[in-house]
Amino acid sequence: MTTPVPQSDKDLYHLALQQVHNGDIKAARNTAAQITDAAHQRATWMGILYAQFYELKDLLGTKETVLSLSDTNLWKGSWVHDLVSSTAKSGDIEGAKTFVNRLQDGPRGMFLSLIASAQKPIAVRINDETQPRSE
């Protein structure tokens, strides 16, 4: 017996979220790509990203998913603060900058400050004592 393929965008939304919660990110991405309604499409991608980032704690997978989306409207939102911060804190400064650079609008300065604050301070030696470098 075969399982019928969902037809509506609402059904595809629910299927994609079920797939991501089952750990099948590739299938969830493929399902989300079939959705035609903009609202359902955004809700699906946000659901996938939320599950990857907050529930599965998969920073690399989240990054891959975000970078696979050509439309920033499918992924931008209040959670981007956490994404940029976590990416920078993980040592992936270039990845964090990539997210910021892909945003057409938004608090760019705040995101760049997050990246800067996540970097390890550089120490300099003054009179045989190690001091944090101030600029």
C-alpha positions in Angstrom: 0.0 0.0 0.0 1.4 3.4 -0.9 0.9 6.6 1.0 -0.9 9.3 -1.0 1.2 12.4 -1.8 -0.2 15.5 -0.2 -1.4 18.0 -2.7 -2.2 21.3 -0.9 0.4 23.7 0.4 -1.0 23.3 3.9 -0.4 19.5 3.6 3.1 20.1 2.2 3.8 22.4 5.2 2.8 19.8 7.7 4.7 17.0 5.8 7.9 19.2 5.7 7.7 19.8 9.5 7.1 16.1 10.1 10.1 15.3 8.0 12.4 17.8 9.7 11.3 16.5 13.2 12.1 13.0 11.9 15.6 14.2 11.0 15.1 14.0 7.3 16.2 17.6 6.4 16.8 16.8 2.7 13.2 15.6 2.3 11.9 18.6 4.3 13.8 20.9 2.0 12.5 19.2 -1.1 8.9 19.3 0.2 9.2 23.0 1.1 10.5 23.7 -2.5 7.1 22.4 -3.8 5.0 24.9 -2.0 3.7 27.7 -4.2 1.9 30.0 -1.7 4.2 32.6 -0.3 2.8 32.6 3.2 2.9 28.8 3.5 6.4 28.7 1.9 7.8 31.2 4.5 6.1 29.4 7.4 7.6 26.1 6.2 11.1 27.4 5.8 10.9 29.1 9.1 9.7 25.9 10.7 12.5 23.9 9.2 15.1 26.5 10.3 13.6 26.8 13.8 13.8 23.0 14.2 17.3 22.8 12.8 18.7 25.6 14.9 16.8 25.5 18.2 15.7 21.9 18.5 18.3 19.9 16.6 21.1 22.4 17.5 22.5 21.9 14.0 24.3 25.1 13.3 26.1 23.9 10.1 22.8 22.4 8.8 21.0 25.7 9.5 23.7 27.6 7.7 23.4 25.3 4.7 19.6 25.7 4.6 19.8 29.5 4.9 22.4 29.8 2.2 20.3 27.5 -0.1 17.5 30.1 0.0 17.7 32.9 -2.6 14.9 34.9 -1.0 15.9 36.4 2.3 12.2 36.9 3.1 12.0 33.1 3.6 14.4 33.2 6.6 14.8 36.6 8.0 13.2 37.4 11.4 14.0 37.9 15.0 15.9 34.6 15.2 18.6 36.0 13.0 20.2 37.7 16.0 20.7 34.2 17.6 21.9 32.8 14.3 24.6 35.5 13.7 25.7 35.4 17.4 26.0 31.6 17.5 27.8 31.4 14.2 30.3 34.0 15.3 30.8 32.4 18.7 31.4 29.1 17.0 34.4 30.7 15.3 32.8 31.0 11.9 33.2 34.8 11.5 32.9 34.6 7.7 29.7 32.6 8.0 28.2 35.2 10.3 29.2 38.0 8.0 27.6 36.1 5.1 24.3 36.1 6.8 24.5 39.8 7.5 25.6 40.6 4.0 22.6 38.7 2.6 20.1 40.8 4.5 18.9 43.6 2.3 17.6 45.6 5.3 17.8 45.4 9.0 20.0 46.4 11.8 23.3 45.8 10.1 25.4 47.7 12.6 23.9 45.6 15.5 24.7 42.4 13.7 28.3 43.5 13.0 28.6 44.4 16.7 27.5 40.9 17.6 30.2 39.5 15.3 32.9 41.7 16.8 32.0 40.9 20.4 32.1 37.2 19.7 35.7 37.3 18.5 38.4 36.5 20.9 40.3 39.6 22.2 43.8 40.1 21.0 46.4 40.5 23.7 49.5 42.6 23.5 52.6 42.7 25.8 53.3 45.9 27.5 56.3 46.1 30.0 56.3 42.3 30.2 52.6 42.1 31.1 49.9 40.8 28.8 47.2 43.4 28.3 44.0 43.2 26.3 44.4 45.2 23.1 42.3 48.3 23.0 41.5 50.0 19.7 
